[in-house]
Amino acid sequence: MNEKLLKEANQKALSYITRRHFLLDCVAGMGSIALGSLLAGCGSSIAGTGAAPSLIDPANPMAPKIPHFAPRAKSVIYLHMAGAPSQLELFDYKPELHKLHNKPCPPSLLEGKKFAFIRGVPQMLGPQAEFRQYGESRAWVSDHLPHFSQVVDEVSFLKAVHTDQFNHGPAQLFMHTGSPRLGRPSIGSWVTYGLGSENSNLPGFVVLTSGGKTPDAGKSVWGSGFLPSVYQGVQCRSKGDPVLYISDPEGIDRDLKKQTINAINEVNRQEYEAFHDPEIITRISQYEMAYKMQVAVPDVMNINDEPEYIHELYGTEPGQESFANNCLLARKLVEKGVRFVQLFDWGWDSHGTDKSTAINVGFRSKCQQIDRAMTALLMDLKQRGLLDETLVVWGGEFGRTPMQENRGNQEMPFLGRDHHTDAYTIWMAGGGVKRGGSYGETDEIGFEALSGKTSVHDVHATMLHLLGFDHERLTYEFQGRPFRLTDVAGEVVRPIIA
């Protein structure tokens, strides 16, 4: 694009901007001052994230930033099992449920409780797995996860997590944004807003999915909400082009692409100087990031060059879209300085309506799909010296009931469990987490918390603490008040911190 054409394009764009913003530019007088004062509460501004107030750098919103205090973790890998795996078949062993199997559920467990599908008086359901204790921590792990039992001393369990959402979409939003309603930033967005990124050629927040579908809550679970959209997650794929449209169309070479982006961003910069809209900065940053990603992303998203022993460790199959491939990619991404990697694996909704969702059939198959890979991820991070600075989180959006929900074939019953909000298990590893720890305990049937009750906000506060943030001070001004990930709640779960 020659200078004459570029100048004409800029003049046309600026002419458009002037007309578009005529009223804004020409408003004057006390009425406009009063209106501006009123509207200030409806806009957004940037609050400080560090020990002293600081602004997002307009020239580089993803520049590395200093947290409130020395962090234990530099990056996060979050493994979310979308659909909510049953803690009673994995980590929360309840032998008393064996004795109650197929007996009517006591009315006291049903009164005043909300369930997604249970109606009438269901039967109790004993554990559909065999349990043993492993490692020096003597943690209970089921035979569904034989590989994971080898690394159980690397993790800390939170066994009494609770939520107030019993449907998948709102519960997933709550787990990832701190609110069951649309519009709030996701954890990854808060983290990249607070810390920036260590690699200017890759997104700070990358999302990988497996299981054939996205989570019930949709892409809002990695959205940036009211934060500048530069902080939203970038979804990549482990099959085909890692990012859609990453390749240039025919007839467009890299030099021409660079000239085009420079011309577009020059117009954007002039618009920003005139109106100071932070989304214009996001637009500039995203154009430049997309250009850099064309070179950096295909390289980091290629697992073909990994040695054979790594493929054997993870159980990866290059060219396929799988949880195993995504775990290996997560390691590669944090190794390259990506701040937050989010893995969603769909297919954990175990109602027992058919073979694939049965807690006694399909659930075991899902466990086999993740067991080897998530174990390999911990082992691989550790052998590379990355586990100490990488926080790994595993869990779902809620738990499963100790009573059964059988809506399947009565002649060949497929057993299932309903959604349960009062107690479920997640685990954390690395990044300042105590090795071989466990916090919280449920009653003899895994229905309610007896001790160590942990809210979703507590989980978020703990994650931010390990990254060097006081969760009450990591805020963003929006609609006239400071917002934070933990809303007005949250306590750091200190017993699991090393």
Summary of the structure (lengths in Angstrom):
residues: 498
radius of gyration: 24.8
end to end distance: 57.4
largest distance: 83.7
contacts: 1702
relative contact order: 0.20
helix: 37%
strand: 17%
